[in-house]
Amino acid sequence: MISLRSCNTCDLLLVYIVVMAGNEALTIEIVDNPSGVRVLKLSGALTLQTMFEFQDLVRKERTKPLVIDISSVPYMDSAGLGCVIGAYTSCQTTKRGFGITGVTPRIRSLLQVTHVDGLLPCFDTLEAAEKAALADV
């Protein structure tokens, strides 16, 4: 299900995508900020069953700096992590800024165990991630 909405007071385009896979759901909120940064706010598990819509979104956008907010992602498997790494790689290849915010202790542990915690630029706040993504442009 896809829902488009625009914010009349803030010049933002909001898109909601809900991915249902078995008993798992992933909601992707796409926010194009006036600064030029695209924010993908994920809610739900990012797994092999739910990753394909996220992966498609990342592959289609090739011009805007990208910030992924995973503060509402309780669980991520290796396929989900691979998608996040793919998003980072895509941004590096196309010379776009990238950042992740909202890393929970469980996902931070996944990043450490897989040794990508030093690779992926993670930030404590959305504002810090956006600022860094814009600085990398």
N, C-alpha and C positions, 0 to 999 in steps of 0.2 A: 504494500500500500504506500502510495506517495501522496504527500499533501504539500502544496505550495502556499506560502503566506508572505506578505510583505508587511513591514512595520512602518506605518505612516509617520511616526515621530522620530525614527532613528535611521532611516535610509538603509535598512538591512533587508536582505532577502533570506527568508527562512524556509528550508525544505526539510520535511520530516519523512524518513523512509523507515518502515518497519519490516524487518525480515523475520519470518517465522520458519523455523526448521525443526520439525519434530516438536519436542516440548521446550525448545530454546527460542528466545526472541532477542533480536538486536535492533535497537532504534538508533538511527543515525540522523542527527540534526545538523544541517549544513547552514552555516552562517557566513555570508560574504560581508565582511566589515568594510566600512568606508575607507579604512587605512589600506585596503587591498589584500588583506590576509583572509584566507578561507579557513574557517574553524569547523572541524568535524567533531561534534560532541557525541560520543558513543555511550549507549546505555544498554547493559545486558552483556552476556558472555560473548567474547570474540573467539570463535572456535571454527573448526573445519566446517561445521554445519551452517554457520552464520556469516562467514567471511566474504562470500563471493560478491555481494552487493558493495561492501566496503572496498574490496579490491577493484571493482569496476569503476567506482567513483574516483579513486586515486589515479587510476590509469588514464581516465578521460581528462582530468584537469592537469594541464601542463604549463600554465602561465602564472598562477598565483602562489605566493608563499603559503605554506600549509602548517596549521597547528592542529594536533589531535588531542582532544580532551578525553581522557579515559577515567576520570574520577568516578564515573558510575558503571565501570566495568569490574564486576566482582571476580571474573575469571577469564584467563586467556590461555589457550593451549599453544603448542608449537606452531600450528598452522596460522593462528591469529598473530603470533609474534612474527612469523615470516612475512605476513602482510604489512605489518608496521615497518619492518626492516625494508621491505620493497617500496613503501611510501617514501622512506628516508632516501633510499638509493635513487628513486625517480627524481626527487627534489635536487639531489646532488648532481645528477646527470643534466638536468635542465637549468641548473644554476638558480634554484629557488630556495628561499629560506624554509626551515623546518624546525618544529619543536613539538614536544610532548608535555602535557601537564596533567596533573591529577593522578600520579602514579601511586597506587595503594601499596601497602607493605607486601601483600601477596604477589603483586605484579613486579615490584622491585626485586623480590626474591627470585622470580623467574628471570629477570634481566641479569642478575648477578650469577645465577647458576649457569646460564648460557653464555656468560662473558660478553654480553652486548651492552652492559650498563655504562661502559666508557665510550661506546660508539654512538648511542642514541642521545641527542641533546634533550634532557629532561629538566623541567622548570617547576618551581613551587607554585607559581600562579599563572593564570591565563595571560595576564598583562605582561609578565616577564617573557613568556613564550612568544607572544606576538611581537614584542620589541626585538627579541633576538632573531625571529624569522624575518623581520623587515630589515635588520642590520645585515643579514646574509645576502640580500638581494644585490 
